[in-house]
Amino acid sequence: MFFLSITETSLASRNEAEMLPKNIQAVLNHRNLEPSSLSVMMIDLESDEVILSWNPDTKRTPASVMKLFTTASALDILGPSYRWSTEFYVLGEIENKILDGDLLIRGKGDPFLTTENVWKMLRRIKQKGIDEIKGDLLIDDSFFNYPNHDPAKFDNEPLRSYNVGPNALLFNFKSVRFFIDSNRRNRSVTITEDPKLDNVKIINELELIDSDCIGYQRGIRIITSKKYDKLIFRGSFPTECEDFSLFRSVLSHDQFNFGVFKSTWKDLGGRFDGELKNTVHDNESPPFYSHDSVMLSSAVKSINKNSNNVMSRNLLLTLAAESEDLPATKEKGRVRVNEWLLQNNFDIESFFLDNGSGLSREASLTVRQVTDLLKFVYRSDFMPEFISSLSINGLDGTMSDRFENDEISGKFHIKTGSLDHVSSLAGYMNYEGKRYAFAIIQNAEDVHKGFGEEVQEALMRWLYSYGNKNILKN
């Protein structure tokens, strides 16, 4: 699927900056950004006319715009109503609501097992007649094979939730939300966490200072042990911070799941003093209880609107698992997506999905490939689910605070992307019922520090102006 603009064919010999609208050139010049660092493609979805094309076939690092390919292929291959299952097995006898044996949980990739869903699952176990577990908790996460994930490898930020690796049994994105509150009366700072994990030790060394609620992490520094099972909070916390919280990833997957299980089971009134074991369950007997996830269409909204990396990684592995070549690996997932692209006549030269989330320096694509995907989806049966998964500028998701109370607010459905030295944006614009697709990717030093958003804003306003002129012309 190739598109070639008149600008490309007739003006190729001119200075490349002259091919861009003047307002875009002005922003680039003001920020000392080379025009060669930018790739843009914009198309009219009714006529397939390319209305702006700039470095459309230059290979770029896309950041989270890559999630568009993971979610679109999943919606088409698996279907919007696809659901994951999480299975519970009792390995022993139940008498007088006491399980004399082990409880086994087998994960099959559900990326949205939030604490609320874990509570619902364990409440159902109690409703089915178990109050006390005499044995151990067994976890089977062998459905996915994703070994040796190092959360510090990408940017040396192992506690950041965006660095969590995928897992077949993923409780609450393996993340804890820490609520930090100031108490002016006794000049102290309190820390509470959700979910509560009794296998994580919190040491509070924060000091309260009289100050406005400003500053990076409001002055909080977090020091961790090698196993991420002890967190020391240090620094000075401002008195004016009333509602401050942050998310951090702790423990290994197994230990995190064990901690969530124990605290939730206890809150439900259940009794358990056992240990944790990781195992592979190969018994073909039916599960004691099976929990069905939200539909894929709902999960895709969380992935794209909130740019959730670990959910996207789980989704790529799910695509591999559903090809019945177990255990699932990211390599098998990439093969499945590439097969889907080729089956639908996409050009995959320069395309590399890597882990499916865009949190990668190896992932690559072109803006032409992105707009080809957007055009394909627009004509597909799953178009409504896909477009509704994208952030609406000025209203929700990662675009909620961009273009608020602006004339173009609510006109764009967008997937954003940002890494150090990468800024990207892609999606659709609706103007008076007429749709356009566009992709903007810029790779340049420090472009993620707001400069890329300035370029994007200028291009979005240019497209909005184009749509207005086109309506008036017709």
DOVO-227636 format. One line per field, with one value per residue (C-alpha): residue number from 0; residue in one letter; chain; x, y negated, z negated. Coordinates in steps of 0.02 Angstrom, whole numbers, plus 50000, padded with zeros to 5 digits. Example, Ala and Ser with C-alpha at 12.3 -4.5 7.8 and 13.67 -1.06 7.14 Angstrom:
# residues 2
resi: c(0/1)
resn: c(A/S)
chain: c(A/A)
x: c(50615/50684)
y: c(50225/50053)
z: c(49610/49643)
END
This chain:
# residues 474
resi: c(0/1/2/3/4/5/6/7/8/9/10/11/12/13/14/15/16/17/18/19/20/21/22/23/24/25/26/27/28/29/30/31/32/33/34/35/36/37/38/39/40/41/42/43/44/45/46/47/48/49/50/51/52/53/54/55/56/57/58/59/60/61/62/63/64/65/66/67/68/69/70/71/72/73/74/75/76/77/78/79/80/81/82/83/84/85/86/87/88/89/90/91/92/93/94/95/96/97/98/99/100/101/102/103/104/105/106/107/108/109/110/111/112/113/114/115/116/117/118/119/120/121/122/123/124/125/126/127/128/129/130/131/132/133/134/135/136/137/138/139/140/141/142/143/144/145/146/147/148/149/150/151/152/153/154/155/156/157/158/159/160/161/162/163/164/165/166/167/168/169/170/171/172/173/174/175/176/177/178/179/180/181/182/183/184/185/186/187/188/189/190/191/192/193/194/195/196/197/198/199/200/201/202/203/204/205/206/207/208/209/210/211/212/213/214/215/216/217/218/219/220/221/222/223/224/225/226/227/228/229/230/231/232/233/234/235/236/237/238/239/240/241/242/243/244/245/246/247/248/249/250/251/252/253/254/255/256/257/258/259/260/261/262/263/264/265/266/267/268/269/270/271/272/273/274/275/276/277/278/279/280/281/282/283/284/285/286/287/288/289/290/291/292/293/294/295/296/297/298/299/300/301/302/303/304/305/306/307/308/309/310/311/312/313/314/315/316/317/318/319/320/321/322/323/324/325/326/327/328/329/330/331/332/333/334/335/336/337/338/339/340/341/342/343/344/345/346/347/348/349/350/351/352/353/354/355/356/357/358/359/360/361/362/363/364/365/366/367/368/369/370/371/372/373/374/375/376/377/378/379/380/381/382/383/384/385/386/387/388/389/390/391/392/393/394/395/396/397/398/399/400/401/402/403/404/405/406/407/408/409/410/411/412/413/414/415/416/417/418/419/420/421/422/423/424/425/426/427/428/429/430/431/432/433/434/435/436/437/438/439/440/441/442/443/444/445/446/447/448/449/450/451/452/453/454/455/456/457/458/459/460/461/462/463/464/465/466/467/468/469/470/471/472/473)
resn: c(M/F/F/L/S/I/T/E/T/S/L/A/S/R/N/E/A/E/M/L/P/K/N/I/Q/A/V/L/N/H/R/N/L/E/P/S/S/L/S/V/M/M/I/D/L/E/S/D/E/V/I/L/S/W/N/P/D/T/K/R/T/P/A/S/V/M/K/L/F/T/T/A/S/A/L/D/I/L/G/P/S/Y/R/W/S/T/E/F/Y/V/L/G/E/I/E/N/K/I/L/D/G/D/L/L/I/R/G/K/G/D/P/F/L/T/T/E/N/V/W/K/M/L/R/R/I/K/Q/K/G/I/D/E/I/K/G/D/L/L/I/D/D/S/F/F/N/Y/P/N/H/D/P/A/K/F/D/N/E/P/L/R/S/Y/N/V/G/P/N/A/L/L/F/N/F/K/S/V/R/F/F/I/D/S/N/R/R/N/R/S/V/T/I/T/E/D/P/K/L/D/N/V/K/I/I/N/E/L/E/L/I/D/S/D/C/I/G/Y/Q/R/G/I/R/I/I/T/S/K/K/Y/D/K/L/I/F/R/G/S/F/P/T/E/C/E/D/F/S/L/F/R/S/V/L/S/H/D/Q/F/N/F/G/V/F/K/S/T/W/K/D/L/G/G/R/F/D/G/E/L/K/N/T/V/H/D/N/E/S/P/P/F/Y/S/H/D/S/V/M/L/S/S/A/V/K/S/I/N/K/N/S/N/N/V/M/S/R/N/L/L/L/T/L/A/A/E/S/E/D/L/P/A/T/K/E/K/G/R/V/R/V/N/E/W/L/L/Q/N/N/F/D/I/E/S/F/F/L/D/N/G/S/G/L/S/R/E/A/S/L/T/V/R/Q/V/T/D/L/L/K/F/V/Y/R/S/D/F/M/P/E/F/I/S/S/L/S/I/N/G/L/D/G/T/M/S/D/R/F/E/N/D/E/I/S/G/K/F/H/I/K/T/G/S/L/D/H/V/S/S/L/A/G/Y/M/N/Y/E/G/K/R/Y/A/F/A/I/I/Q/N/A/E/D/V/H/K/G/F/G/E/E/V/Q/E/A/L/M/R/W/L/Y/S/Y/G/N/K/N/I/L/K/N)
chain: c(A/A/A/A/A/A/A/A/A/A/A/A/A/A/A/A/A/A/A/A/A/A/A/A/A/A/A/A/A/A/A/A/A/A/A/A/A/A/A/A/A/A/A/A/A/A/A/A/A/A/A/A/A/A/A/A/A/A/A/A/A/A/A/A/A/A/A/A/A/A/A/A/A/A/A/A/A/A/A/A/A/A/A/A/A/A/A/A/A/A/A/A/A/A/A/A/A/A/A/A/A/A/A/A/A/A/A/A/A/A/A/A/A/A/A/A/A/A/A/A/A/A/A/A/A/A/A/A/A/A/A/A/A/A/A/A/A/A/A/A/A/A/A/A/A/A/A/A/A/A/A/A/A/A/A/A/A/A/A/A/A/A/A/A/A/A/A/A/A/A/A/A/A/A/A/A/A/A/A/A/A/A/A/A/A/A/A/A/A/A/A/A/A/A/A/A/A/A/A/A/A/A/A/A/A/A/A/A/A/A/A/A/A/A/A/A/A/A/A/A/A/A/A/A/A/A/A/A/A/A/A/A/A/A/A/A/A/A/A/A/A/A/A/A/A/A/A/A/A/A/A/A/A/A/A/A/A/A/A/A/A/A/A/A/A/A/A/A/A/A/A/A/A/A/A/A/A/A/A/A/A/A/A/A/A/A/A/A/A/A/A/A/A/A/A/A/A/A/A/A/A/A/A/A/A/A/A/A/A/A/A/A/A/A/A/A/A/A/A/A/A/A/A/A/A/A/A/A/A/A/A/A/A/A/A/A/A/A/A/A/A/A/A/A/A/A/A/A/A/A/A/A/A/A/A/A/A/A/A/A/A/A/A/A/A/A/A/A/A/A/A/A/A/A/A/A/A/A/A/A/A/A/A/A/A/A/A/A/A/A/A/A/A/A/A/A/A/A/A/A/A/A/A/A/A/A/A/A/A/A/A/A/A/A/A/A/A/A/A/A/A/A/A/A/A/A/A/A/A/A/A/A/A/A/A/A/A/A/A/A/A/A/A/A/A/A/A/A/A/A/A/A/A/A/A/A/A/A/A/A/A/A/A/A/A/A/A/A/A/A/A/A/A/A)
x: c(50000/50095/50046/50148/50104/50118/50233/50355/50358/50364/50463/50591/50736/50691/50757/50667/50605/50509/50394/50327/50193/50273/50205/50287/50451/50441/50422/50566/50678/50630/50681/50834/50762/50819/50677/50755/50712/50526/50412/50231/50092/49912/49777/49596/49507/49367/49475/49641/49721/49886/49873/50040/50191/50362/50495/50357/50473/50610/50629/50588/50581/50393/50376/50197/50122/50179/50034/49918/49985/49972/49794/49729/49797/49725/49552/49552/49630/49547/49389/49325/49230/49381/49406/49550/49522/49606/49583/49577/49608/49589/49720/49644/49479/49357/49266/49177/49239/49420/49530/49649/49772/49837/49750/49822/49797/49834/49856/49819/49869/49727/49808/49671/49671/49657/49640/49452/49451/49564/49441/49297/49389/49435/49262/49193/49311/49239/49062/49099/49138/49316/49357/49524/49669/49778/49907/50006/49968/50028/50050/50060/50115/50192/50068/50193/50380/50462/50622/50751/50655/50760/50652/50808/50874/50780/50817/50883/50714/50665/50525/50431/50269/50299/50448/50347/50371/50227/50165/50027/49965/49972/49893/49860/49995/50121/50107/50067/49993/50072/49969/50074/49984/50047/49989/50022/49960/50096/50219/50227/50203/50102/50118/49980/49979/49853/49858/49925/50068/50134/50288/50347/50428/50399/50520/50458/50597/50503/50509/50373/50424/50322/50313/50198/50157/50287/50444/50489/50400/50368/50543/50522/50666/50639/50779/50750/50829/50890/50732/50621/50544/50599/50566/50643/50554/50670/50664/50562/50375/50282/50140/50030/50022/49849/49820/49983/50014/50132/50137/50286/50322/50385/50436/50442/50281/50260/50296/50182/50039/50071/50062/49901/49824/49864/49803/49644/49604/49628/49516/49381/49393/49488/49624/49791/49964/50045/50192/50210/50263/50278/50225/50158/49984/49960/49805/49662/49526/49406/49447/49359/49323/49366/49361/49326/49407/49334/49313/49463/49378/49377/49557/49613/49539/49649/49800/49782/49702/49821/49968/49986/50147/50129/49951/50014/50154/50030/49922/50067/50099/49914/49921/50061/49968/49811/49913/49924/50114/50143/50224/50197/50349/50367/50458/50306/50195/50296/50280/50091/50076/50191/50088/49930/50010/50067/49897/49820/49948/50048/50228/50333/50503/50580/50444/50500/50373/50494/50391/50228/50222/50340/50447/50599/50745/50742/50560/50543/50421/50377/50235/50173/50150/50054/49934/49913/49859/49740/49662/49642/49561/49443/49370/49365/49224/49313/49334/49216/49307/49477/49438/49350/49508/49607/49625/49514/49612/49565/49450/49530/49678/49853/49778/49664/49764/49809/49693/49571/49437/49509/49418/49498/49461/49371/49407/49549/49562/49746/49880/50028/50207/50357/50530/50690/50725/50565/50396/50254/50068/49947/49761/49608/49530/49344/49290/49105/49089/49243/49385/49572/49711/49883/50049/50186/50351/50504/50671/50789/50890/50777/50623/50528/50549/50400/50476/50395/50225/50246/50276/50128/50014/50063/50029/49862/49806/49864/49760/49609/49627/49640/49481/49391/49448/49400/49223/49205/49271/49142)
y: c(50000/49849/49666/49530/49347/49216/49122/49268/49291/49112/49026/49159/49055/48902/48864/48989/48858/48770/48920/48896/48767/48605/48615/48785/48718/48574/48691/48799/48648/48573/48733/48765/48930/49002/49030/49200/49253/49245/49366/49322/49398/49340/49415/49385/49547/49520/49492/49569/49405/49369/49191/49177/49291/49262/49398/49530/49678/49632/49765/49692/49742/49725/49740/49786/49754/49933/49989/49952/50104/50220/50169/50162/50334/50405/50333/50410/50579/50611/50507/50365/50487/50596/50631/50702/50832/50856/51031/51092/51273/51357/51491/51579/51610/51478/51516/51394/51252/51304/51349/51485/51454/51321/51186/51165/51013/51032/50869/50858/50679/50568/50394/50313/50410/50255/50267/50252/50403/50502/50464/50526/50686/50729/50683/50809/50941/50910/50914/51084/51153/51116/51014/51090/51156/51280/51299/51180/51057/51126/51011/51071/50932/51047/50992/50853/50874/50706/50747/50632/50470/50332/50182/50073/50113/49982/49825/49881/49848/50020/49954/49866/49950/49925/50045/50193/50350/50458/50610/50738/50698/50509/50439/50251/50218/50269/50092/50012/49839/49745/49605/49471/49356/49213/49192/49013/49040/49163/49110/49281/49367/49527/49659/49783/49906/49991/50137/50175/50300/50378/50441/50263/50160/49972/49859/49680/49551/49405/49235/49104/48931/48770/48752/48749/48916/48907/48997/49163/49301/49164/49194/49380/49500/49688/49809/49995/50162/50278/50384/50228/50289/50141/49958/49812/49646/49499/49313/49160/49159/48992/48948/48886/49056/49122/49261/49331/49509/49607/49780/49895/50075/50188/50371/50507/50558/50712/50620/50476/50595/50687/50524/50468/50640/50645/50469/50488/50661/50594/50443/50564/50659/50806/50901/50950/50980/51070/51034/50988/51110/51088/51240/51304/51378/51511/51593/51592/51590/51441/51294/51266/51089/50990/50801/50715/50547/50390/50397/50357/50198/50133/50185/50098/49936/49948/49988/49844/49706/49730/49797/49949/50039/50201/50228/50206/50330/50456/50431/50470/50632/50672/50663/50790/50902/50904/50972/51129/51129/51131/51063/50891/50781/50605/50676/50783/50632/50528/50667/50669/50480/50481/50622/50519/50367/50466/50550/50377/50315/50201/50158/50215/50155/50052/50117/50197/50220/50277/50299/50225/50076/49952/49942/49987/49913/50057/50038/49949/49902/49762/49636/49709/49876/49792/49702/49862/49947/49806/49813/50002/49993/49855/49974/50124/50202/50159/49974/49911/50008/49952/49767/49762/49829/49674/49520/49371/49210/49097/49229/49393/49510/49449/49301/49241/49084/49037/48915/48897/48765/48742/48733/48898/48985/49151/49152/49280/49463/49488/49609/49518/49576/49510/49573/49477/49391/49460/49374/49450/49433/49524/49544/49466/49295/49270/49106/49085/49272/49283/49392/49376/49491/49429/49482/49371/49440/49339/49409/49274/49229/49165/49163/49250/49097/49007/48958/49105/49058/48883/48957/49073/48932/48830/48980/49018/48838/48842/48999/48922/48767/48877/48968/48802/48739/48903/48893/48713/48758/48895)
z: c(50000/50063/50074/50159/50139/50276/50158/50158/50347/50409/50271/50227/50288/50182/50011/49900/49775/49913/49929/49753/49710/49654/49477/49455/49523/49399/49250/49307/49334/49165/49076/49185/49242/49408/49531/49567/49388/49428/49522/49560/49663/49673/49783/49827/49783/49909/50062/50004/50055/49968/49909/49821/49836/49763/49745/49752/49777/49654/49521/49350/49168/49136/48946/48894/49066/49094/48983/49129/49220/49069/49028/49207/49250/49089/49120/49294/49251/49082/49103/48991/48879/48838/48652/48550/48415/48245/48175/47994/47947/47776/47747/47598/47511/47447/47284/47170/47282/47253/47401/47341/47482/47600/47700/47874/47985/48170/48264/48450/48485/48419/48421/48315/48151/48044/47855/47877/47993/47877/47736/47843/47888/47709/47646/47770/47701/47528/47595/47670/47498/47443/47289/47242/47347/47253/47392/47500/47640/47807/47956/48136/48253/48383/48518/48560/48575/48544/48450/48371/48384/48306/48257/48244/48417/48518/48417/48247/48166/48099/47987/48126/48173/48359/48346/48280/48384/48446/48352/48375/48199/48186/48028/48030/48162/48025/47958/47791/47770/47625/47548/47464/47341/47232/47052/47000/46822/46773/46910/46991/47159/47177/47312/47355/47498/47611/47621/47448/47456/47296/47389/47428/47292/47297/47203/47188/47165/47244/47160/47172/47232/47252/47440/47591/47673/47811/47866/47945/47846/47717/47648/47619/47650/47645/47607/47631/47590/47727/47716/47716/47552/47447/47491/47397/47424/47395/47426/47380/47414/47432/47312/47454/47541/47497/47623/47686/47741/47850/47926/47905/47951/47811/47789/47921/48008/47898/47735/47783/47825/47661/47563/47649/47622/47436/47398/47501/47431/47255/47289/47347/47183/47256/47163/47241/47168/47313/47427/47611/47745/47933/48032/48197/48191/48324/48254/48379/48246/48252/48138/47973/48034/48190/48197/48363/48399/48472/48661/48770/48833/48654/48621/48781/48715/48561/48668/48791/48688/48542/48643/48531/48576/48481/48544/48721/48690/48620/48773/48891/48796/48802/48992/48986/48863/48969/49115/49006/49006/48818/48718/48790/48823/48890/49042/49084/49055/49178/49307/49284/49308/49459/49536/49509/49590/49742/49759/49770/49898/49784/49822/49674/49731/49589/49471/49308/49169/49033/48872/48938/48820/48902/48745/48849/48941/49066/49120/49286/49423/49545/49540/49705/49619/49477/49594/49695/49534/49488/49661/49651/49479/49536/49665/49548/49447/49283/49325/49187/49050/49111/49130/48962/48881/48929/48820/48861/48858/48713/48638/48585/48580/48618/48714/48573/48535/48713/48803/48659/48695/48869/49034/49086/48920/48949/49136/49131/49078/49041/48984/48907/48888/48793/48750/48720/48887/48965/48983/49083/49118/49232/49255/49334/49352/49378/49457/49495/49526/49636/49573/49591/49532/49484/49408/49337/49274/49226/49170/49109/48955/48814/48927/48786/48674/48748/48915/49003/48934/49006/49178/49157/49104/49257/49371/49288/49309/49489/49520/49434/49542/49697/49648/49627/49797/49878/49807/49866/50038/50057)
END
